[in-house]
Amino acid sequence: MNLLRIASRVFAPFPALLLCFGIAGMSTESAAKSAPNTFPCVAEADLEKSIAQEAALEEFTCFMKNWGGAETLHFKVSIRNVSDTPQRYRVNIFLDNGKAVGGWIPRKTKKGLVQPGQTGGFVYPVGGMPDKPKTIILKITTASQ
């Protein structure tokens, strides 16, 4: 019994120490995973934009990330609401090879819409796209359009 008490006192700090190192390692690793290397999707001349007057395009960048077991192109889109009413935006991205992606910002309305002056965004992966396109058509409308 005494041997058990001695062992528990000697080794008691080790699990806490390992936990601290584990958390520190995880935070560094997750920070590296959440900060992909972004790059311009195409040259400005090769990007055709149609953006609703209630929206301002804050960010439109690309990055490569593993998705579905392969390195895949992802579009990061951020939109600022420049109107005086809450908005929901529809994003469509059409590529030169016939592929298209898109969706809603915000994706779900349970937490509300994008408020005036606020920014909403989403990341759209393009399945089966291992490199960037030559041309893009970006269309952003409001839910009411």
Backbone torsions as a table, in degrees:
resi	resn	phi	psi	omega
1	MET	NA	-43.3	178.8
2	ASN	-63.2	-38.3	178.9
3	LEU	-62.7	-38.0	178.2
4	LEU	-64.9	-41.8	178.3
5	ARG	-65.3	-43.2	180.0
6	ILE	-62.5	-45.4	179.9
7	ALA	-62.4	-40.8	-179.5
8	SER	-66.8	-33.5	178.0
9	ARG	-74.0	-37.2	-178.8
10	VAL	-70.9	-44.0	-174.3
11	PHE	-94.6	-2.4	-178.4
12	ALA	-58.8	-40.6	-178.7
13	PRO	-69.8	-23.0	-174.5
14	PHE	-62.9	-45.4	178.0
15	PRO	-60.7	-39.7	178.7
16	ALA	-65.0	-40.7	179.3
17	LEU	-64.9	-44.3	177.6
18	LEU	-63.0	-39.0	178.6
19	LEU	-62.7	-42.8	178.2
20	CYS	-61.0	-46.9	178.6
21	PHE	-64.0	-37.3	179.1
22	GLY	-64.7	-43.3	178.9
23	ILE	-66.1	-42.9	178.6
24	ALA	-61.9	-41.7	178.7
25	GLY	-65.6	-39.3	-179.9
26	MET	-67.9	-40.0	-178.1
27	SER	-66.5	-37.6	177.2
28	THR	-66.6	-43.1	-179.4
29	GLU	-65.8	-43.9	-178.7
30	SER	-69.0	-31.9	176.5
31	ALA	-65.4	-39.2	178.6
32	ALA	-67.1	-37.6	179.9
33	LYS	-71.3	-32.1	-175.5
34	SER	-85.1	-5.1	-179.4
35	ALA	-117.4	76.9	-179.5
36	PRO	-72.8	159.3	177.0
37	ASN	-79.8	106.4	-178.9
38	THR	-87.1	157.5	177.8
39	PHE	-149.4	158.8	177.1
40	PRO	-61.5	136.3	-176.8
41	CYS	-67.7	-45.2	176.4
42	VAL	-150.3	170.0	173.9
43	ALA	-65.8	150.9	-177.7
44	GLU	-55.6	-34.9	179.5
45	ALA	-68.1	-22.5	-178.1
46	ASP	-99.2	10.1	179.2
47	LEU	-113.6	112.5	176.8
48	GLU	-96.4	120.6	-175.9
49	LYS	-115.1	138.5	170.8
50	SER	-132.6	102.1	-172.4
51	ILE	-119.9	131.2	179.4
52	ALA	-58.1	148.7	-178.9
53	GLN	-66.5	-17.2	178.4
54	GLU	-84.1	0.2	-175.2
55	ALA	-126.5	148.2	170.6
56	ALA	-125.6	125.6	-179.6
57	LEU	-74.5	111.3	-178.9
58	GLU	-87.1	-38.6	-178.3
59	GLU	-150.2	135.6	172.1
60	PHE	-144.8	92.8	-177.5
61	THR	-129.3	167.3	179.0
62	CYS	-122.1	157.0	170.4
63	PHE	-157.0	159.1	178.0
64	MET	-101.2	137.8	-179.8
65	LYS	-154.1	150.8	177.6
66	ASN	-68.5	126.4	178.8
67	TRP	-148.5	123.4	-178.6
68	GLY	67.1	26.3	177.1
69	GLY	87.5	5.5	179.6
70	ALA	-143.7	153.7	174.7
71	GLU	-66.1	125.1	-172.5
72	THR	-134.4	146.9	176.2
73	LEU	-69.8	136.2	175.9
74	HIS	-126.7	139.2	174.0
75	PHE	-103.6	131.4	174.7
76	LYS	-108.3	120.4	-176.8
77	VAL	-121.9	128.8	174.5
78	SER	-127.0	133.0	-176.6
79	ILE	-127.7	132.9	175.7
80	ARG	-101.9	135.6	178.3
81	ASN	-79.3	112.1	-180.0
82	VAL	-101.9	7.7	177.3
83	SER	-92.8	179.4	179.2
84	ASP	-101.5	11.1	177.6
85	THR	-129.8	152.5	175.9
86	PRO	-60.4	143.8	-175.6
87	GLN	-133.2	157.4	167.6
88	ARG	-126.3	132.1	-173.9
89	TYR	-112.1	145.1	174.7
90	ARG	-106.6	123.6	-179.3
91	VAL	-110.7	129.3	173.8
92	ASN	-126.9	130.0	178.0
93	ILE	-123.0	115.8	-179.0
94	PHE	-108.6	130.2	-177.8
95	LEU	-104.5	160.4	-177.2
96	ASP	-65.9	-20.7	-179.0
97	ASN	-92.1	10.0	178.2
98	GLY	94.7	-11.1	177.6
99	LYS	-76.5	154.3	177.4
100	ALA	-149.6	146.0	175.6
101	VAL	-138.1	165.7	176.9
102	GLY	165.8	-177.0	-179.6
103	GLY	169.4	-166.3	-177.1
104	TRP	-98.9	147.1	169.1
105	ILE	-127.2	114.9	-5.5
106	PRO	-70.3	154.1	-177.3
107	ARG	-62.5	-43.2	177.4
108	LYS	-123.2	151.2	-176.8
109	THR	-100.9	4.4	-178.4
110	LYS	-58.1	-37.3	179.5
111	LYS	-91.8	5.7	178.2
112	GLY	105.3	178.6	-178.8
113	LEU	-97.7	178.6	175.7
114	VAL	-76.7	117.1	-176.4
115	GLN	-76.4	156.3	178.4
116	PRO	-53.9	131.6	-179.4
117	GLY	83.2	-11.6	-179.0
118	GLN	-91.8	163.6	-179.6
119	THR	-117.8	137.5	174.1
120	GLY	-124.0	156.1	-178.9
121	GLY	-158.3	171.8	179.2
122	PHE	-160.2	159.0	176.6
123	VAL	-113.9	125.8	-177.8
124	TYR	-111.4	112.7	174.9
125	PRO	-80.5	149.4	178.0
126	VAL	-115.9	101.5	-178.8
127	GLY	-59.0	137.2	177.1
128	GLY	70.6	25.1	-179.2
129	MET	-121.0	92.2	-175.9
130	PRO	-81.5	-7.5	178.1
131	ASP	-145.9	174.9	-174.9
132	LYS	-80.5	154.1	-178.4
133	PRO	-79.0	171.1	177.5
134	LYS	-86.9	-38.8	178.4
135	THR	-137.9	154.9	-178.8
136	ILE	-140.4	141.8	168.3
137	ILE	-112.6	120.8	179.6
138	LEU	-111.8	122.3	-179.0
139	LYS	-123.9	124.4	178.1
140	ILE	-125.7	121.4	177.4
141	THR	-126.0	169.3	173.7
142	THR	-93.1	164.4	-179.0
143	ALA	-63.2	-26.5	-178.2
144	SER	-82.1	-9.7	-177.6
145	GLN	-90.2	NA	NA
